[in-house]
Amino acid sequence: MPDVSSVCDKITEILSYDPLHPILFSSGLFLFLFAGFAFFYQFMRRAVMLRMIYVVLFSLYFYYKTSGLFLFLLVGMSVSDYVIGRFLCAARKQSLRKWLVALSLTIDIGVLCYFKYTNFFIGLLNDVSGRDWLDFQNIFLPVGISFFTFQSISYIIDLYKRRIDPADQWIDYLFYLSFFPQLVAGPIVKARDFMPQIRQKPIVVTREMFGMGIFLIISGLFKKAIISDYISLNFVDRIFDNPLLYSGFENLMGVYGYALQIYCDFSGYSDMAIGLALLLGFRFPKNFDSPYKSATITEFWRRWHISLSSWLKDYLYISLGGNRKGKARTYLNLFLTMLIGGLWHGAAIRFVLWGAWHGAALAVHKWTVNRFPSFKKTGADMVPWRRVIGIIVTFHVVCFGWIMFRAQDMHSVTLITSQIFNHFNAALIPQVVSGYGTIFGLMAVGFLLHLLPEAAETWGKRVVTAAPVLAQAVIITVLIWGIMQIKSSEIQPFIYFQF
């Protein structure tokens, strides 16, 4: 007989929030809970309201397990923008409609700024004044606040521009804002793409959707738990924490390793989010498309974090004037958009500079295209040798940005770049490679898989989709077993949880 107290302790652990161990897609607990959730979900395909309530309750529980009582912040934002959205659609005077949009933006951006930027602005004020005018606040950043805030903003703006109809009921909007697969780290799903799917009757999960969902979950787990976590814990973190202890070559490999780590970590989460949604009958837009195959920085941002790029373009870049007000204004708008995008990623000067770096790179590329028409050719139309050179150059432009993105501060950025350019001893390369054989082997596998032609990925999707359910279960089981064999510590949080 199981010990009653141990059973109660386990139930308490499942139901309570632990700030040191938030629930993650790659954890055994989540996979166990999702299996139970999905079992009952399949009996609600035709019961629309019951299904909506069931999913919302599980989503709120999931968010509670990641951010505790901050779930009330999520619920509060859903109430606020749902009510404002109803008034916005009922209003006839354009002035009133603008005031309602301004009210919504003030609430949403105000909440985001308070939690994310209060200490950042206090630090700036103190630095500029040379005095400690204000004390830093102990403010916890709710997981996923940047993502669900952007989704809520997109809903209000789309209502204002009459692109969509308002949510039928509050629960529809809460469902959209809290849907657990994309709640804490995206993709950023626009209301006009997702809300029409909420009241499907019945929910349909075709064999193709089920197979694709399984493939994406397998892909995401492999990227996150095998490649990203391993090279992070055993190599990348060590380099960035103490760059002076390592040679220039090791620092360079650490930068390359982080480029692979953040891609596998974030795209792995996105793959799992999209896959889980497919298993429940919902479709999310693609969020990554082999970004390191990009031959220009513009192409990179069409392939990297696609949902954020699309959001910034639709709701910020175009609002600033886009490319409608002359070339100089276009360059400025690109720069400002990415500057704000950098600040969205984190409240630190290095994130602002990372955004400025990409904004400047986009503006330079835009200028180059305008100045030299031959550079307009992209993809298959580009001359092969030019595309190869473009991929190499773009990758290194992105990697320099990753140094600012990952380093603890700007002093660390200086140390890393100094080690790479001033202490690069080629004679040490064989020794370093032999000493980090497993790490470099995994990095090679990761980059090779990333650079495979699209036909190879299509073939893999087709094979997994066509496989019997038992075979799919075996693949997942083997993958989880492999993860358990190589993990050297507790499961690592997703990088974008902090944004």
FILUM-365679 format. One record per residue (C-alpha): x, y, z; residue in three letters. Coordinates in pm, whole numbers, padded with zeros to 5 digits, always signed. Example, Ala and Ser with C-alpha at 12.3 -4.5 7.8 and 13.67 -1.06 7.14 Angstrom:
% FILUM-365679
+01230-00450+00780ALA;+01367-00106+00714SER;
***
This chain:
% FILUM-365679
+00000+00000+00000MET;+00137+00344-00088PRO;+00204+00576+00200ASP;-00087+00821+00233VAL;+00136+01111+00334SER;+00365+01062+00034SER;+00063+01055-00199VAL;-00067+01376-00043CYS;+00275+01536-00079ASP;+00283+01440-00447LYS;-00064+01583-00510ILE;+00034+01903-00327THR;+00347+01927-00541GLU;+00141+01891-00859ILE;-00113+02152-00752LEU;+00120+02410-00600SER;+00352+02665-00759TYR;+00727+02632-00710ASP;+00914+02942-00835PRO;+01238+02740-00854LEU;+01083+02470-01072HIS;+00828+02616-01318PRO;+00657+02362-01536ILE;+00821+02310-01877LEU;+00711+02136-02196PHE;+01022+01917-02180SER;+00955+01799-01824SER;+00810+01461-01732GLY;+00541+01630-01522LEU;+00405+01827-01815PHE;+00405+01524-02047LEU;+00216+01327-01778PHE;-00038+01607-01722LEU;-00087+01666-02094PHE;-00155+01295-02152ALA;-00431+01307-01890GLY;-00565+01636-02027PHE;-00572+01503-02386ALA;-00752+01183-02281PHE;-01056+01373-02153PHE;-01029+01639-02424TYR;-01109+01386-02695GLN;-01457+01336-02549PHE;-01540+01707-02589MET;-01500+01744-02965ARG;-01863+01852-03013ARG;-01934+02018-02676ALA;-01801+02363-02762VAL;-01861+02546-02433MET;-01755+02254-02217LEU;-01438+02218-02424ARG;-01361+02590-02398MET;-01402+02591-02020ILE;-01190+02277-01989TYR;-00905+02420-02197VAL;-00916+02759-02021VAL;-00899+02595-01677LEU;-00601+02382-01781PHE;-00433+02685-01937SER;-00476+02888-01619LEU;-00342+02598-01413TYR;-00044+02575-01650PHE;+00026+02948-01612TYR;-00010+02920-01235TYR;+00258+02651-01242LYS;+00492+02891-01426THR;+00414+03226-01255SER;+00200+03162-00950GLY;-00059+03424-00861LEU;+00041+03639-01157PHE;-00226+03440-01340LEU;-00463+03709-01206PHE;-00265+03962-01409LEU;-00336+03756-01720LEU;-00704+03725-01631VAL;-00722+04097-01553GLY;-00575+04190-01891MET;-00827+03963-02062SER;-01115+04136-01881VAL;-00980+04483-01953SER;-00927+04440-02327ASP;-01243+04235-02376TYR;-01454+04514-02222VAL;-01266+04789-02409ILE;-01299+04588-02729GLY;-01678+04567-02692ARG;-01705+04944-02635PHE;-01466+05005-02925LEU;-01687+04816-03169CYS;-02002+04983-03042ALA;-01857+05336-03060ALA;-01949+05545-03363ARG;-01741+05859-03304LYS;-01386+05825-03431GLN;-01253+06040-03147SER;-01404+05803-02889LEU;-01262+05502-03069ARG;-00915+05657-03058LYS;-00951+05730-02687TRP;-01051+05369-02622LEU;-00745+05241-02812VAL;-00526+05483-02617ALA;-00678+05356-02291LEU;-00609+04995-02381SER;-00251+05069-02489LEU;-00191+05268-02170THR;-00305+04977-01955ILE;-00124+04704-02149ASP;+00202+04887-02206ILE;+00187+05035-01857GLY;+00165+04689-01702VAL;+00448+04561-01923LEU;+00669+04862-01846CYS;+00611+04838-01472TYR;+00714+04475-01443PHE;+00983+04476-01708LYS;+01140+04822-01711TYR;+01098+04985-01368THR;+01446+04890-01249ASN;+01594+04967-01591PHE;+01468+05325-01583PHE;+01566+05367-01217ILE;+01918+05261-01310GLY;+01930+05502-01604LEU;+01808+05790-01388LEU;+02062+05717-01119ASN;+02345+05680-01373ASP;+02260+06003-01555VAL;+02219+06204-01235SER;+02519+06050-01060GLY;+02307+06005-00748ARG;+02082+05731-00612ASP;+01754+05919-00639TRP;+01547+05602-00631LEU;+01597+05256-00484ASP;+01573+04947-00703PHE;+01252+04750-00660GLN;+01218+04378-00603ASN;+00990+04313-00901ILE;+00931+03962-01030PHE;+00885+03942-01408LEU;+00577+03728-01486PRO;+00662+03456-01736VAL;+00533+03527-02088GLY;+00409+03881-02013ILE;+00575+04018-02329SER;+00397+03761-02542PHE;+00040+03782-02412PHE;+00065+04162-02390THR;+00156+04182-02760PHE;-00131+03949-02845GLN;-00376+04164-02653SER;-00248+04479-02824ILE;-00288+04318-03168SER;-00653+04232-03085TYR;-00741+04593-02993ILE;-00564+04743-03295ILE;-00725+04494-03532ASP;-01066+04583-03383LEU;-00991+04951-03433TYR;-00897+04890-03797LYS;-01207+04671-03839ARG;-01004+04370-03947ARG;-01188+04140-03707ILE;-01511+04114-03512ASP;-01503+04129-03132PRO;-01496+03810-02927ALA;-01846+03667-02879ASP;-01799+03619-02505GLN;-01530+03691-02248TRP;-01436+03324-02235ILE;-01351+03337-02607ASP;-01102+03614-02541TYR;-00961+03446-02231LEU;-00921+03128-02435PHE;-00725+03320-02701TYR;-00501+03500-02453LEU;-00433+03206-02220SER;-00414+02906-02459PHE;-00132+02715-02294PHE;+00081+02591-02590PRO;+00189+02944-02685GLN;+00117+03127-02361LEU;+00464+03170-02211VAL;+00702+03189-02510ALA;+00501+03226-02827GLY;+00457+03212-03113PRO;+00272+03545-03098ILE;-00063+03448-03250VAL;-00280+03723-03394LYS;-00646+03721-03298ALA;-00759+03723-03661ARG;-00569+03398-03721ASP;-00667+03212-03405PHE;-01006+03325-03276MET;-01206+03185-03571PRO;-01074+02840-03470GLN;-01196+02853-03109ILE;-01559+02754-03166ARG;-01497+02477-03418GLN;-01772+02215-03405LYS;-01656+01950-03397PRO;-01283+01984-03336ILE;-01113+01786-03610VAL;-00767+01633-03576VAL;-00683+01464-03904THR;-00422+01190-03927ARG;-00196+01441-04101GLU;-00238+01692-03816MET;-00175+01424-03555PHE;+00136+01296-03732GLY;+00269+01646-03788MET;+00206+01729-03423GLY;+00404+01423-03311ILE;+00687+01510-03552PHE;+00710+01867-03421LEU;+00707+01753-03057ILE;+00986+01503-03130ILE;+01181+01770-03319SER;+01135+02024-03041GLY;+01239+01783-02766LEU;+01551+01683-02961PHE;+01651+02044-03025LYS;+01588+02161-02670LYS;+01683+01875-02441ALA;+01961+01707-02638ILE;+02138+01981-02834ILE;+02060+02312-02663SER;+02077+02206-02297ASP;+02388+01991-02340TYR;+02607+02241-02523ILE;+02482+02518-02294SER;+02569+02347-01966LEU;+02893+02189-02080ASN;+03043+02461-02296PHE;+02860+02784-02383VAL;+02778+02896-02027ASP;+03138+02841-01918ARG;+03275+03057-02201ILE;+03036+03347-02144PHE;+03077+03336-01765ASP;+03458+03355-01778ASN;+03580+03451-02127PRO;+03932+03532-02008LEU;+03988+03172-01900LEU;+03956+03052-02259TYR;+04144+03108-02582SER;+04020+03313-02874GLY;+03922+02997-03062PHE;+03721+02871-02763GLU;+03546+03207-02733ASN;+03461+03197-03104LEU;+03324+02842-03070MET;+03128+02960-02768GLY;+02963+03229-02981VAL;+02886+02975-03255TYR;+02758+02741-02984GLY;+02524+03007-02848TYR;+02393+03077-03197ALA;+02298+02710-03219LEU;+02179+02694-02858GLN;+01933+02983-02880ILE;+01800+02859-03214TYR;+01747+02503-03085CYS;+01603+02629-02757ASP;+01355+02878-02902PHE;+01261+02694-03220SER;+01236+02377-03010GLY;+00978+02546-02787TYR;+00793+02677-03092SER;+00792+02331-03252ASP;+00644+02180-02937MET;+00388+02460-02903ALA;+00274+02420-03264ILE;+00274+02041-03229GLY;+00067+02044-02910LEU;-00183+02282-03070ALA;-00216+02050-03371LEU;-00293+01756-03142LEU;-00578+01965-03002LEU;-00707+02068-03346GLY;-00560+02420-03371PHE;-00314+02559-03623ARG;-00041+02810-03540PHE;+00174+02992-03797PRO;+00531+02875-03855LYS;+00775+03058-03628ASN;+01119+02953-03763PHE;+01235+02865-04112ASP;+01604+02763-04101SER;+01720+03122-04030PRO;+02094+03049-04062TYR;+02040+02973-04431LYS;+01970+03343-04482SER;+02188+03529-04732ALA;+02085+03876-04607THR;+01985+04023-04274ILE;+01641+04102-04418THR;+01596+03735-04510GLU;+01710+03638-04160PHE;+01426+03834-04003TRP;+01181+03669-04242ARG;+01298+03334-04108ARG;+01375+03406-03738TRP;+01095+03447-03481HIS;+00855+03503-03769ILE;+00558+03585-03546SER;+00750+03868-03374LEU;+00886+04000-03704SER;+00534+04002-03845SER;+00397+04174-03534TRP;+00666+04443-03540LEU;+00603+04504-03910LYS;+00222+04517-03886ASP;+00183+04715-03563TYR;+00501+04920-03532LEU;+00695+04962-03857TYR;+00387+05040-04068ILE;+00249+05267-03792SER;+00576+05463-03803LEU;+00525+05515-04174GLY;+00691+05205-04315GLY;+00846+05277-04654ASN;+00580+05530-04753ARG;+00765+05849-04657LYS;+01088+05835-04851GLY;+01410+05638-04829LYS;+01565+05822-04535ALA;+01248+05779-04329ARG;+01237+05410-04427THR;+01588+05356-04289TYR;+01496+05540-03970LEU;+01177+05338-03928ASN;+01369+05011-03967LEU;+01620+05124-03708PHE;+01356+05240-03458LEU;+01150+04923-03502THR;+01443+04698-03421MET;+01557+04929-03139LEU;+01217+04885-02974ILE;+01230+04514-03060GLY;+01559+04493-02873GLY;+01410+04667-02569LEU;+01117+04422-02585TRP;+01365+04138-02540HIS;+01508+04273-02216GLY;+01555+04574-01990ALA;+01928+04625-02040ALA;+02152+04843-02254ILE;+02295+04534-02428ARG;+01948+04441-02559PHE;+01895+04795-02685VAL;+02234+04780-02860LEU;+02146+04436-03000TRP;+01828+04585-03148GLY;+02024+04886-03277ALA;+02278+04651-03440TRP;+02005+04467-03629HIS;+01822+04790-03713GLY;+02140+04937-03859ALA;+02209+04615-04051ALA;+01857+04618-04199LEU;+01891+04983-04298ALA;+02230+04917-04461VAL;+02087+04625-04655HIS;+01790+04833-04766LYS;+02026+05109-04882TRP;+02241+04854-05067THR;+01940+04711-05248VAL;+01827+05060-05350ASN;+02177+05153-05463ARG;+02263+04827-05641PHE;+01954+04663-05800PRO;+02136+04331-05853SER;+02122+04275-05475PHE;+01743+04250-05495LYS;+01776+03892-05613LYS;+01716+03642-05333THR;+01672+03269-05291GLY;+01706+03059-05604ALA;+01740+03375-05814ASP;+02065+03469-05641MET;+02396+03373-05802VAL;+02519+03063-05607PRO;+02859+03203-05508TRP;+02699+03529-05397ARG;+02445+03338-05189ARG;+02717+03133-05017VAL;+02913+03447-04932ILE;+02590+03615-04820GLY;+02506+03327-04585ILE;+02854+03338-04427ILE;+02850+03717-04384VAL;+02492+03724-04251THR;+02564+03445-04003PHE;+02857+03637-03857HIS;+02660+03962-03842VAL;+02396+03774-03644VAL;+02660+03606-03424CYS;+02811+03941-03326PHE;+02463+04045-03218GLY;+02431+03724-03014TRP;+02738+03823-02811ILE;+02551+04131-02686MET;+02234+03928-02641PHE;+02398+03659-02423ARG;+02679+03836-02238ALA;+02618+03940-01877GLN;+02704+04304-01952ASP;+02884+04519-02207MET;+03218+04465-02030HIS;+03181+04093-02104SER;+03109+04177-02469VAL;+03439+04364-02485THR;+03626+04075-02322LEU;+03484+03814-02560ILE;+03553+04014-02874THR;+03901+04099-02748SER;+03978+03732-02687GLN;+03857+03637-03036ILE;+04051+03906-03223PHE;+04360+03948-03003ASN;+04421+03602-02856HIS;+04331+03364-03136PHE;+04602+03096-03128ASN;+04547+02854-03417ALA;+04801+02611-03271ALA;+04554+02534-02989LEU;+04272+02428-03222ILE;+04355+02052-03235PRO;+04385+02039-02856GLN;+04055+02224-02804VAL;+03870+02007-03057VAL;+03992+01685-02896SER;+03906+01814-02550GLY;+03550+01905-02649TYR;+03484+01620-02892GLY;+03127+01550-02782THR;+03035+01920-02773ILE;+03173+01995-03118PHE;+03017+01674-03250GLY;+02673+01783-03128LEU;+02728+02131-03269MET;+02820+01980-03606ALA;+02508+01762-03601VAL;+02292+02061-03509GLY;+02426+02286-03784PHE;+02419+02006-04045LEU;+02055+01926-03966LEU;+01978+02296-03983HIS;+02142+02335-04324LEU;+01983+02027-04482LEU;+01767+02105-04785PRO;+01396+02151-04725GLU;+01327+01823-04906ALA;+01502+01633-04625ALA;+01277+01789-04362GLU;+00971+01719-04575THR;+01078+01354-04604TRP;+01118+01329-04224GLY;+00773+01478-04167LYS;+00622+01236-04418ARG;+00785+00932-04257VAL;+00674+01021-03904VAL;+00325+01123-04016THR;+00274+00798-04207ALA;+00408+00580-03925ALA;+00161+00383-03708PRO;+00072+00538-03373VAL;+00265+00261-03195LEU;+00578+00348-03392ALA;+00534+00717-03308GLN;+00501+00626-02939ALA;+00820+00419-02960VAL;+01010+00711-03118ILE;+00902+00948-02840ILE;+00986+00689-02572THR;+01335+00633-02716VAL;+01390+01007-02738LEU;+01287+01062-02375ILE;+01515+00774-02271TRP;+01800+00939-02461GLY;+01729+01269-02289ILE;+01743+01101-01949MET;+02076+00941-02036GLN;+02260+01258-02135ILE;+02114+01520-01904LYS;+02368+01626-01646SER;+02143+01835-01423SER;+01783+01946-01385GLU;+01590+02042-01696ILE;+01687+02392-01808GLN;+01422+02665-01850PRO;+01363+02793-02201PHE;+01568+03103-02280ILE;+01264+03305-02385TYR;+01086+03243-02052PHE;+01272+03551-01925GLN;+01122+03773-02196PHE;
***
